[in-house]
Amino acid sequence: MSTNDLNLPDLAQSGVAAPRKASMPSSDMLDARDKIASDLKPVFDVPVSVQAVIGRTTIEVSKLLELTEGSVLELDRRVGEAIDIYVNSRLVARGEVVVVDDRLGVTMTEIIKNSDG
């Protein structure tokens, strides 16, 4: 592998770093990505459960039975704090609540890459 393959500056000539080339995906990389996408096609139609959890609380059953329209439940989150996004009961992201055309939605702000969330 040459230094050009790594986009390293050439310091041998006059001590000035050479400009870096813009790295574009090669056709081999694009072909590999298309192959992976085609391999995953069978799972594209598999339904999954997505939950956006804005907060949690614990109350006694007697208090639950007393709830009426207009009752307020205090949750464990503060205003503006990120919400948890679960896919099939697994935490996969955090995000913010947004309003889109009079409907609530979620904007993902952080993807959770491991299961320790």
OpenMM code with the backbone's topology and positions (N, CA, C; nanometers):
from openmm import Vec3, app, unit

residues = "MET SER THR ASN ASP LEU ASN LEU PRO ASP LEU ALA GLN SER GLY VAL ALA ALA PRO ARG LYS ALA SER MET PRO SER SER ASP MET LEU ASP ALA ARG ASP LYS ILE ALA SER ASP LEU LYS PRO VAL PHE ASP VAL PRO VAL SER VAL GLN ALA VAL ILE GLY ARG THR THR ILE GLU VAL SER LYS LEU LEU GLU LEU THR GLU GLY SER VAL LEU GLU LEU ASP ARG ARG VAL GLY GLU ALA ILE ASP ILE TYR VAL ASN SER ARG LEU VAL ALA ARG GLY GLU VAL VAL VAL VAL ASP ASP ARG LEU GLY VAL THR MET THR GLU ILE ILE LYS ASN SER ASP GLY".split()
positions = [
    Vec3(0.0858, -0.1172, 0.0000),
    Vec3(0.0000, 0.0000, 0.0000),
    Vec3(0.0901, 0.1232, 0.0000),
    Vec3(0.0660, 0.2157, -0.0897),
    Vec3(0.1470, 0.3371, -0.0963),
    Vec3(0.0887, 0.4449, -0.0066),
    Vec3(0.1676, 0.5497, 0.0168),
    Vec3(0.1166, 0.6602, 0.0998),
    Vec3(0.0020, 0.7315, 0.0314),
    Vec3(-0.0060, 0.7262, -0.1022),
    Vec3(-0.1180, 0.7876, -0.1732),
    Vec3(-0.2484, 0.7154, -0.1417),
    Vec3(-0.2386, 0.5840, -0.1191),
    Vec3(-0.3584, 0.5081, -0.0838),
    Vec3(-0.4153, 0.5531, 0.0498),
    Vec3(-0.3289, 0.6029, 0.1370),
    Vec3(-0.3723, 0.6452, 0.2704),
    Vec3(-0.4040, 0.7938, 0.2783),
    Vec3(-0.3864, 0.8676, 0.1668),
    Vec3(-0.4042, 1.0130, 0.1647),
    Vec3(-0.3143, 1.0828, 0.2652),
    Vec3(-0.1890, 1.0363, 0.2762),
    Vec3(-0.0931, 1.0986, 0.3659),
    Vec3(-0.0230, 1.2119, 0.2924),
    Vec3(0.0081, 1.3204, 0.3617),
    Vec3(0.0795, 1.4295, 0.2957),
    Vec3(0.2218, 1.3877, 0.2616),
    Vec3(0.2743, 1.4413, 0.1530),
    Vec3(0.4109, 1.4123, 0.1115),
    Vec3(0.5020, 1.5150, 0.1755),
    Vec3(0.5747, 1.4751, 0.2794),
    Vec3(0.6621, 1.5663, 0.3519),
    Vec3(0.8022, 1.5699, 0.2932),
    Vec3(0.8317, 1.4815, 0.1986),
    Vec3(0.9662, 1.4744, 0.1424),
    Vec3(0.9976, 1.5971, 0.0576),
    Vec3(0.8990, 1.6563, -0.0052),
    Vec3(0.9228, 1.7701, -0.0929),
    Vec3(0.9046, 1.9002, -0.0165),
    Vec3(1.0081, 1.9711, 0.0058),
    Vec3(1.0130, 2.1049, 0.0650),
    Vec3(0.9426, 2.1185, 0.1985),
    Vec3(0.9117, 2.0082, 0.2650),
    Vec3(0.8537, 2.0163, 0.3979),
    Vec3(0.7115, 2.0677, 0.4021),
    Vec3(0.6464, 2.0888, 0.2894),
    Vec3(0.5092, 2.1397, 0.2847),
    Vec3(0.4165, 2.0242, 0.2506),
    Vec3(0.3081, 2.0162, 0.3244),
    Vec3(0.2136, 1.9069, 0.3007),
    Vec3(0.1431, 1.9269, 0.1683),
    Vec3(0.1347, 1.8196, 0.0911),
    Vec3(0.0626, 1.8239, -0.0352),
    Vec3(-0.0869, 1.8230, -0.0082),
    Vec3(-0.1667, 1.8862, -0.0953),
    Vec3(-0.3115, 1.8842, -0.0748),
    Vec3(-0.3652, 1.7425, -0.0849),
    Vec3(-0.4637, 1.7123, -0.0034),
    Vec3(-0.5230, 1.5791, -0.0042),
    Vec3(-0.6278, 1.5692, -0.1137),
    Vec3(-0.6331, 1.4517, -0.1707),
    Vec3(-0.7358, 1.4249, -0.2711),
    Vec3(-0.8665, 1.3935, -0.2002),
    Vec3(-0.9771, 1.4378, -0.2585),
    Vec3(-1.1081, 1.4040, -0.2022),
    Vec3(-1.1284, 1.2545, -0.2176),
    Vec3(-1.1695, 1.1891, -0.1107),
    Vec3(-1.1882, 1.0450, -0.1176),
    Vec3(-1.3308, 1.0139, -0.1625),
    Vec3(-1.3411, 0.9482, -0.2745),
    Vec3(-1.4692, 0.9072, -0.3298),
    Vec3(-1.4779, 0.7556, -0.3194),
    Vec3(-1.5972, 0.7042, -0.2918),
    Vec3(-1.6096, 0.5586, -0.2862),
    Vec3(-1.5779, 0.4979, -0.4224),
    Vec3(-1.5015, 0.3909, -0.4218),
    Vec3(-1.4689, 0.3243, -0.5473),
    Vec3(-1.5901, 0.2461, -0.5962),
    Vec3(-1.5844, 0.2086, -0.7228),
    Vec3(-1.6967, 0.1317, -0.7784),
    Vec3(-1.7074, -0.0039, -0.7096),
    Vec3(-1.5932, -0.0589, -0.6640),
    Vec3(-1.5967, -0.1862, -0.5907),
    Vec3(-1.6719, -0.1701, -0.4585),
    Vec3(-1.6481, -0.0556, -0.3903),
    Vec3(-1.7181, -0.0310, -0.2639),
    Vec3(-1.8677, -0.0143, -0.2887),
    Vec3(-1.9040, 0.0569, -0.3941),
    Vec3(-2.0452, 0.0766, -0.4256),
    Vec3(-2.1108, -0.0561, -0.4626),
    Vec3(-2.0393, -0.1394, -0.5384),
    Vec3(-2.0920, -0.2712, -0.5741),
    Vec3(-2.1125, -0.3567, -0.4498),
    Vec3(-2.0183, -0.3511, -0.3554),
    Vec3(-2.0303, -0.4288, -0.2321),
    Vec3(-2.1493, -0.3806, -0.1500),
    Vec3(-2.1679, -0.2484, -0.1441),
    Vec3(-2.2817, -0.1936, -0.0689),
    Vec3(-2.4141, -0.2367, -0.1327),
    Vec3(-2.4211, -0.2344, -0.2660),
    Vec3(-2.5420, -0.2786, -0.3351),
    Vec3(-2.5674, -0.4271, -0.3110),
    Vec3(-2.4609, -0.5074, -0.3070),
    Vec3(-2.4756, -0.6512, -0.2814),
    Vec3(-2.5306, -0.6753, -0.1410),
    Vec3(-2.4778, -0.6018, -0.0423),
    Vec3(-2.5271, -0.6156, 0.0953),
    Vec3(-2.6733, -0.5759, 0.1023),
    Vec3(-2.7097, -0.4654, 0.0373),
    Vec3(-2.8495, -0.4207, 0.0371),
    Vec3(-2.9395, -0.5255, -0.0280),
    Vec3(-2.8944, -0.5857, -0.1374),
    Vec3(-2.9776, -0.6875, -0.2025),
    Vec3(-2.9873, -0.8135, -0.1165),
    Vec3(-2.8816, -0.8456, -0.0425),
    Vec3(-2.8855, -0.9612, 0.0474),
    Vec3(-2.9853, -0.9395, 0.1612),
    Vec3(-3.0070, -0.8145, 0.2009),
    Vec3(-3.0975, -0.7833, 0.3112),
    Vec3(-3.2434, -0.7660, 0.2673),
    Vec3(-3.2700, -0.7675, 0.1368),
    Vec3(-3.4073, -0.7465, 0.0885),
    Vec3(-3.5119, -0.8348, 0.1557),
    Vec3(-3.4814, -0.9620, 0.1866),
    Vec3(-3.5840, -1.0456, 0.2505),
    Vec3(-3.6311, -0.9933, 0.3861),
    Vec3(-3.5491, -0.9146, 0.4554),
    Vec3(-3.5905, -0.8663, 0.5877),
    Vec3(-3.6530, -0.7270, 0.5834),
    Vec3(-3.6531, -0.6625, 0.4670),
    Vec3(-3.7089, -0.5275, 0.4575),
    Vec3(-3.8571, -0.5225, 0.4922),
    Vec3(-3.9316, -0.6300, 0.4698),
    Vec3(-4.0753, -0.6320, 0.4968),
    Vec3(-4.1112, -0.6908, 0.6329),
    Vec3(-4.0128, -0.7228, 0.7137),
    Vec3(-4.0391, -0.7783, 0.8464),
    Vec3(-4.0848, -0.6653, 0.9384),
    Vec3(-4.2036, -0.6777, 0.9980),
    Vec3(-4.2505, -0.5705, 1.0868),
    Vec3(-4.1725, -0.5697, 1.2180),
    Vec3(-4.1465, -0.4499, 1.2677),
    Vec3(-4.0796, -0.4327, 1.3963),
    Vec3(-4.1616, -0.3346, 1.4794),
    Vec3(-4.1488, -0.3457, 1.6098),
    Vec3(-4.2172, -0.2561, 1.7013),
    Vec3(-4.1222, -0.1428, 1.7382),
    Vec3(-4.1653, -0.0183, 1.7160),
    Vec3(-4.0844, 0.0985, 1.7488),
    Vec3(-4.1554, 0.1770, 1.8580),
    Vec3(-4.0826, 0.2082, 1.9654),
    Vec3(-4.1381, 0.2857, 2.0766),
    Vec3(-4.0505, 0.4070, 2.1002),
    Vec3(-4.1137, 0.5217, 2.1190),
    Vec3(-4.0446, 0.6442, 2.1587),
    Vec3(-4.0899, 0.6740, 2.3008),
    Vec3(-4.0020, 0.6512, 2.3970),
    Vec3(-4.0383, 0.6628, 2.5385),
    Vec3(-3.9979, 0.8014, 2.5882),
    Vec3(-4.0990, 0.8818, 2.6243),
    Vec3(-4.0693, 1.0171, 2.6716),
    Vec3(-4.0394, 1.0208, 2.8205),
    Vec3(-4.0716, 0.9144, 2.8911),
    Vec3(-4.0424, 0.9078, 3.0339),
    Vec3(-4.1148, 0.7911, 3.0980),
    Vec3(-4.0835, 0.7684, 3.2247),
    Vec3(-4.1432, 0.6577, 3.2992),
    Vec3(-4.1797, 0.7060, 3.4388),
    Vec3(-4.2708, 0.6342, 3.4999),
    Vec3(-4.3044, 0.6578, 3.6390),
    Vec3(-4.3581, 0.5288, 3.6983),
    Vec3(-4.3584, 0.5186, 3.8278),
    Vec3(-4.4141, 0.4038, 3.8974),
    Vec3(-4.5189, 0.4556, 3.9949),
    Vec3(-4.6387, 0.3969, 3.9865),
    Vec3(-4.7441, 0.4362, 4.0794),
    Vec3(-4.8150, 0.3106, 4.1293),
    Vec3(-4.8819, 0.3245, 4.2398),
    Vec3(-4.9576, 0.2123, 4.2948),
    Vec3(-5.0859, 0.1933, 4.2146),
    Vec3(-5.1376, 0.0715, 4.2151),
    Vec3(-5.2601, 0.0404, 4.1413),
    Vec3(-5.3755, 0.1295, 4.1880),
    Vec3(-5.3839, 0.1562, 4.3177),
    Vec3(-5.4932, 0.2395, 4.3681),
    Vec3(-5.4875, 0.3792, 4.3072),
    Vec3(-5.3659, 0.4352, 4.2905),
    Vec3(-5.3488, 0.5670, 4.2270),
    Vec3(-5.3817, 0.5598, 4.0782),
    Vec3(-5.3470, 0.4495, 4.0150),
    Vec3(-5.3777, 0.4311, 3.8738),
    Vec3(-5.5283, 0.4331, 3.8508),
    Vec3(-5.6016, 0.3679, 3.9396),
    Vec3(-5.7474, 0.3635, 3.9258),
    Vec3(-5.8125, 0.4988, 3.9506),
    Vec3(-5.7438, 0.5896, 4.0184),
    Vec3(-5.7965, 0.7229, 4.0452),
    Vec3(-5.7745, 0.8208, 3.9304),
    Vec3(-5.6935, 0.7817, 3.8300),
    Vec3(-5.6648, 0.8721, 3.7192),
    Vec3(-5.7902, 0.8992, 3.6376),
    Vec3(-5.8072, 1.0244, 3.5993),
    Vec3(-5.9205, 1.0640, 3.5149),
    Vec3(-5.8660, 1.1516, 3.4022),
    Vec3(-5.9529, 1.1882, 3.3113),
    Vec3(-5.9135, 1.2784, 3.2039),
    Vec3(-5.8604, 1.4080, 3.2648),
    Vec3(-5.7448, 1.4502, 3.2209),
    Vec3(-5.6833, 1.5709, 3.2744),
    Vec3(-5.5842, 1.5449, 3.3860),
    Vec3(-5.5769, 1.4215, 3.4359),
    Vec3(-5.4787, 1.3892, 3.5395),
    Vec3(-5.3380, 1.4053, 3.4828),
    Vec3(-5.2446, 1.4418, 3.5679),
    Vec3(-5.1058, 1.4611, 3.5266),
    Vec3(-5.0178, 1.3581, 3.5959),
    Vec3(-4.9370, 1.2895, 3.5172),
    Vec3(-4.8386, 1.1950, 3.5708),
    Vec3(-4.7010, 1.2589, 3.5593),
    Vec3(-4.6278, 1.2644, 3.6685),
    Vec3(-4.4920, 1.3171, 3.6648),
    Vec3(-4.3990, 1.2068, 3.6179),
    Vec3(-4.3195, 1.2371, 3.5148),
    Vec3(-4.2271, 1.1399, 3.4575),
    Vec3(-4.0851, 1.1661, 3.5064),
    Vec3(-3.9964, 1.0729, 3.4777),
    Vec3(-3.8586, 1.0814, 3.5253),
    Vec3(-3.7663, 1.1623, 3.4345),
    Vec3(-3.8209, 1.2348, 3.3394),
    Vec3(-3.7405, 1.3153, 3.2472),
    Vec3(-3.7699, 1.4630, 3.2642),
    Vec3(-3.6735, 1.5442, 3.2274),
    Vec3(-3.6902, 1.6893, 3.2300),
    Vec3(-3.7253, 1.7387, 3.0901),
    Vec3(-3.7857, 1.8553, 3.0824),
    Vec3(-3.8180, 1.9160, 2.9539),
    Vec3(-3.6887, 1.9342, 2.8749),
    Vec3(-3.6892, 1.8940, 2.7488),
    Vec3(-3.5722, 1.9080, 2.6636),
    Vec3(-3.4750, 1.7925, 2.6701),
    Vec3(-3.4928, 1.7012, 2.7653),
    Vec3(-3.4044, 1.5853, 2.7759),
    Vec3(-3.4371, 1.4866, 2.6640),
    Vec3(-3.3353, 1.4187, 2.6141),
    Vec3(-3.3545, 1.3231, 2.5047),
    Vec3(-3.4484, 1.2102, 2.5456),
    Vec3(-3.5260, 1.1628, 2.4484),
    Vec3(-3.6139, 1.0490, 2.4726),
    Vec3(-3.5459, 0.9230, 2.4206),
    Vec3(-3.5884, 0.8076, 2.4701),
    Vec3(-3.5316, 0.6798, 2.4275),
    Vec3(-3.6156, 0.6220, 2.3147),
    Vec3(-3.5480, 0.5663, 2.2144),
    Vec3(-3.6153, 0.5028, 2.1011),
    Vec3(-3.5782, 0.3554, 2.1018),
    Vec3(-3.6791, 0.2717, 2.1131),
    Vec3(-3.6603, 0.1268, 2.1188),
    Vec3(-3.7129, 0.0621, 1.9912),
    Vec3(-3.6427, -0.0388, 1.9424),
    Vec3(-3.6905, -0.1231, 1.8337),
    Vec3(-3.6923, -0.2646, 1.8877),
    Vec3(-3.8126, -0.3244, 1.8880),
    Vec3(-3.8309, -0.4584, 1.9446),
    Vec3(-3.7721, -0.4667, 2.0859),
    Vec3(-3.8053, -0.3702, 2.1673),
    Vec3(-3.7657, -0.3632, 2.3087),
    Vec3(-3.6154, -0.3451, 2.3311),
    Vec3(-3.5429, -0.3093, 2.2297),
    Vec3(-3.3991, -0.2853, 2.2435),
    Vec3(-3.3705, -0.1380, 2.2171),
    Vec3(-3.3002, -0.0736, 2.3095),
    Vec3(-3.2653, 0.0670, 2.2932),
    Vec3(-3.1705, 0.0824, 2.1751),
    Vec3(-3.2114, 0.1607, 2.0735),
    Vec3(-3.1279, 0.1778, 1.9548),
    Vec3(-3.0892, 0.3230, 1.9296),
    Vec3(-3.1617, 0.4178, 1.9898),
    Vec3(-3.1313, 0.5581, 1.9621),
    Vec3(-3.1902, 0.6473, 2.0697),
    Vec3(-3.1486, 0.7726, 2.0672),
    Vec3(-3.2094, 0.8768, 2.1494),
    Vec3(-3.2476, 0.9887, 2.0551),
    Vec3(-3.3485, 1.0668, 2.0948),
    Vec3(-3.3926, 1.1714, 2.0047),
    Vec3(-3.4732, 1.2787, 2.0734),
    Vec3(-3.5337, 1.3638, 1.9906),
    Vec3(-3.6153, 1.4749, 2.0380),
    Vec3(-3.7536, 1.4664, 1.9765),
    Vec3(-3.8532, 1.5084, 2.0529),
    Vec3(-3.9901, 1.5125, 2.0025),
    Vec3(-4.0048, 1.6346, 1.9133),
    Vec3(-4.0675, 1.6161, 1.7964),
    Vec3(-4.0933, 1.7263, 1.7040),
    Vec3(-4.2403, 1.7224, 1.6633),
    Vec3(-4.2903, 1.8340, 1.6137),
    Vec3(-4.4264, 1.8402, 1.5621),
    Vec3(-4.4179, 1.8610, 1.4113),
    Vec3(-4.4849, 1.7728, 1.3362),
    Vec3(-4.4862, 1.7804, 1.1912),
    Vec3(-4.6312, 1.7756, 1.1454),
    Vec3(-4.6805, 1.8856, 1.0901),
    Vec3(-4.8184, 1.8921, 1.0410),
    Vec3(-4.9182, 1.8440, 1.1455),
    Vec3(-4.9152, 1.9000, 1.2645),
    Vec3(-5.0059, 1.8676, 1.3737),
    Vec3(-4.9960, 1.7235, 1.4226),
    Vec3(-4.8830, 1.6589, 1.3963),
    Vec3(-4.8587, 1.5232, 1.4459),
    Vec3(-4.7253, 1.5229, 1.5199),
    Vec3(-4.7148, 1.4365, 1.6186),
    Vec3(-4.5881, 1.4219, 1.6900),
    Vec3(-4.4959, 1.3285, 1.6133),
    Vec3(-4.3693, 1.3585, 1.6178),
    Vec3(-4.2684, 1.2740, 1.5555),
    Vec3(-4.1437, 1.2749, 1.6415),
    Vec3(-4.0422, 1.2049, 1.5962),
    Vec3(-3.9167, 1.1965, 1.6694),
    Vec3(-3.8021, 1.2175, 1.5716),
    Vec3(-3.7082, 1.3027, 1.6104),
    Vec3(-3.5848, 1.3204, 1.5357),
    Vec3(-3.4753, 1.2478, 1.6119),
    Vec3(-3.4071, 1.1535, 1.5460),
    Vec3(-3.2984, 1.0814, 1.6122),
    Vec3(-3.1765, 1.1712, 1.6198),
    Vec3(-3.1220, 1.1839, 1.7392),
    Vec3(-3.0038, 1.2670, 1.7604),
    Vec3(-2.8809, 1.1854, 1.7968),
    Vec3(-2.9012, 1.0606, 1.8344),
    Vec3(-2.7900, 0.9747, 1.8749),
    Vec3(-2.8272, 0.8295, 1.8473),
    Vec3(-2.7403, 0.7583, 1.7793),
    Vec3(-2.7608, 0.6146, 1.7547),
    Vec3(-2.6810, 0.5396, 1.8602),
    Vec3(-2.7450, 0.4442, 1.9258),
    Vec3(-2.6802, 0.3617, 2.0274),
    Vec3(-2.6229, 0.2398, 1.9559),
    Vec3(-2.4911, 0.2251, 1.9566),
    Vec3(-2.4277, 0.1181, 1.8797),
    Vec3(-2.4069, -0.0104, 1.9556),
    Vec3(-2.4212, -0.0070, 2.0881),
    Vec3(-2.4083, -0.1303, 2.1644),
    Vec3(-2.5272, -0.1423, 2.2580),
    Vec3(-2.5355, -0.2496, 2.3289),
    Vec3(-2.6548, -0.2773, 2.4080),
    Vec3(-2.6436, -0.2314, 2.5526),
    Vec3(-2.5463, -0.1446, 2.5860),
    Vec3(-2.5345, -0.1038, 2.7261),
    Vec3(-2.6139, 0.0218, 2.7585),
    Vec3(-2.7051, 0.0657, 2.6651),
    Vec3(-2.7807, 0.1890, 2.6842),
    Vec3(-2.8817, 0.1809, 2.7865),
] * unit.nanometer
topology = app.Topology()
chain = topology.addChain("A")
for resn in residues:
    res = topology.addResidue(resn, chain)
    for name in ("N", "CA", "C"):
        topology.addAtom(name, app.Element.getBySymbol(name[0]), res)
